[in-house]
């Protein structure tokens, strides 16, 4: 029972870190997909004195990716009802040109203001409407959620790392005499720490496999039943086989940090 408890005291904090890493990977992929949708659905409204081309817009700011000309006749279709053809032509001739301008990315609010300023600096452009209030509200909420998640994962990772190091110290004291004898006979640090590495690497592999199984269950079982639209649409982003390598690599790095931090902190033979 004590054997199982000692290993769980190492595996559970390590799993907490790995779960945090995987949650961040999933969140990053999902939000990238969501940001792509926001980018594709967002356009700026531009009014110009003369006709403009896509290359002309791109010359003003490199973030501009697409544009769509709004037919002026459609804009005044209700106004010109009952008006003579000559007057209708005169009104259409006097009207400026209207465009919906799309961007290449879901930019932050500072960059959005810069794009607006770059467009307005052109003498041919009369007005630029970015719908800033709604854009800022959505962007700030999105940025706050991402920052909060990163902060939580970082805090959880630090606490879990301390717990891992503490458990590693317990294992070091359990093998203290063997390590001291090896040190007396001049065994290198890697060899003296071999027993710690062996146990820790085994638990790291176990923690990685359990974490992977949790997310595989979420992907193939829970996601379809959740009824959450953004999760159902991004089911394939919930876990990828490449994540297994990232998790195992992160677990091994944590193991190396934990082992060496314990060994170096108490190096030397006790008298």
C-alpha positions, -999 to +999 in steps of 0.1 A: +000+000+000+028+024+009+045+015-025+014+025-044+009+057-023+045+068-030+041+064-067+007+081-067+023+111-049+046+114-079+022+105-107-007+127-096+013+160-095+029+151-128-004+144-143-017+178-131+011+194-151+005+172-182-032+178-181-025+215-179-002+213-210-027+193-229-056+216-220-035+245-232-027+227-265-064+219-270-074+254-261-048+269-284-060+248-313-096+254-306-092+292-302-071+293-334-101+277-352-125+301-334-102+331-343-102+320-379-140+321-379-140+355-363-115+368-388-136+354-417-168+369-403-153+404-396-151+432-422-144+469-420-167+494-438-148+518-460-162+548-479-140+562-507-143+591-532-130+570-561-130+533-570-102+513-553-086+479-560-074+452-536-038+461-543-045+497-534-059+486-500-030+463-494-006+491-501-021+510-472-018+481-447-005+446-451-032+431-428-058+438-455-065+405-473-098+409-492-124+434-502-159+434-516-174+464-534-210+472-524-232+481-553-242+517-550-274+510-568-284+486-540-276+513-514-300+538-528-326+514-542-353+525-517-344+562-520-347+565-558-381+548-560-404+571-580-376+593-591-368+599-628-340+581-644-320+613-649-323+622-612-314+586-603-283+587-624-273+621-608-277+606-573-257+575-581-230+597-597-228+618-565-225+588-542-191+577-529-179+541-532-185+516-505-164+485-496-163+457-471-127+451-462-115+418-447-083+412-427-058+383-428-059+377-390-079+384-358-058+413-348-056+430-314-073+463-308-041+484-311-034+469-345-071+475-355-067+512-346-035+513-367-053+498-397-080+524-394-055+552-391-035+539-422-067+539-442-079+573-430-045+588-439-053+582-476-069+613-491-092+592-513-109+575-482-136+595-466-146+572-437-136+539-420-160+521-397-143+493-377-173+486-353-147+491-326-169+488-295-182+453-303-148+442-316-130+455-285-155+438-262-151+404-279-114+407-282-109+417-245-131+389-233-112+365-255-078+378-243-089+377-207-099+340-209-066+331-226-046+350-199-065+334-170-060+299-184-023+305-188-020+319-153-039+290-138-018+264-157+014+282-147+004+283-110-007+247-110+025+237-128+047+254-102+028+239-072+029+204-088+066+207-096+073+214-059+052+183-049+072+162-074+105+174-061+093+167-025+084+131-035+118+128-052+135+138-019+116+110-002+129+085-028+164+099-024+164+092+013+150+057+008+181+050-014+205+072+006+229+046+017+233+030-018+239+064-033+265+074-007+284+041-011+285+047-049+297+083-043+325+071-021+337+048-048+337+076-073+306+068-093+295+097-115+264+116-107+243+100-135+251+065-122+244+074-086+211+089-096+202+060-118+178+045-093+159+078-091+158+082-128+145+046-133+116+050-109+108+086-121+109+078-158+086+048-153+061+070-134+065+096-161+055+071-188+025+060-167+014+096-161+017+103-199-004+072-208-031+080-183-033+116-195-035+105-231-063+080-222-083+107-205-082+130-236-089+101-259-120+093-239-130+130-240-125+130-278-142+098-288-169+095-260-176+127-241-173+153-269-202+139-290-225+137-260-216+171-246-239+191-268-214+220-267-212+233-303-176+246-303-164+212-289-184+191-313-171+212-343-135+210-330-136+173-320-104+165-340-085+192-320-092+176-286-063+152-290-037+144-316-011+116-316+016+142-318+005+154-284+017+121-269+053+130-279+049+165-264+035+151-231+062+125-228+089+150-236+075+174-210+073+146-184+109+136-190+121+172-188+102+176-155+118+143-142+153+155-151+147+188-134+133+171-103+161+145-100+190+170-105+175+196-082+173+170-054+207+155-061+226+188-064+208+203-034+223+176-011+254+165-029+283+152-009+286+124+016+271+129+050+296+124+078 
